[in-house]
């Protein structure tokens, strides 16, 4: 993190979800900083839904910074199957981590929200001031609302207790190390895996959910890691901040691009009886640049090439291992 010429300002850092997708990139960047101790709680030892486990974690690690990435999360299908679980566990993790961190005297808390928190019909591009102008898209509303409650808590705690909590809203993440399990993955890893397997088996077609008409903004995972750490070091205000590229692509165009990059030449069959989710997503990202100098560096095609290369060389084994661990993993919008 060469941008911090005088070193990262926090020395004992807890990264919840630090063994997950985004977490591994954040931890890797923190490891380049001199005299920074990093602690990554695992669910087998600390269940972050339980206040008693959070108290034990804080006593054992004594952090001055917490970066909260851990979430119970998945794509549209997983959200539809688990609305109660996704709401309760994400709500309790966020609320209790912030409260116990305040009581313990943690200097700063970085909360990662989700683009799913935005109203279903938010005008594009999504501006931070639009967050409360309607109800989220129904398929992932419980998850999005649970995460958005951290913003309410962060602002209330700053006002009443002067507790330094910031709230970031990343676009859909993708990249090496993503979850490629077809039952719970997000759109890019699912489509990459489908196209690669179809190519390998000489399949005539691949199937994709929805109509392909919805659009999404995608942020390369290491770019997001840079943004989170810039915000942790440099941003100390109550207003939420979007983290993204400011560019969107239709899912139909995304699948064509993935097919080209993976070498799949067959037919694409859209399952129009499956939901598209929110019609459009593109973030207004100027606040991140103005407040802490973040601007995404990785183009979608470059990021997809890196993602596909990773999955072809080691992804299947890593995906199976990650799913079997059953950890609380990083949040990323469906």
Secondary structure, DSSP 8 states (H G I E B T S, - for coil): -TT-TT--S-SEEEEETTTSHHHHHHHHHHTTSTT-EEE---TTT--TTSHHHHHHHHHHH--SEEEE-EE----HHHHHH-HHHHHHHHHHHHHHHHHHHHHHT-SEEEEE--GGGSBTT--SSB-GGGTTSS-B-GGGHHHHHHHHHHHHHHHHHHHHH---EEEEEE-EEE-TT----TTT--HHHHHHHHHHHHHHTT-SEEEEES-S--EE-EEEHHHHHHHHHHHHHH---SS-EEES-S--EEHHHHHHHHHHHHT--SEEEEETTS---SS---B--HHHHHHH-------HHHHHHHHHHHIIIIIHHHHHHHHHHT--EE----
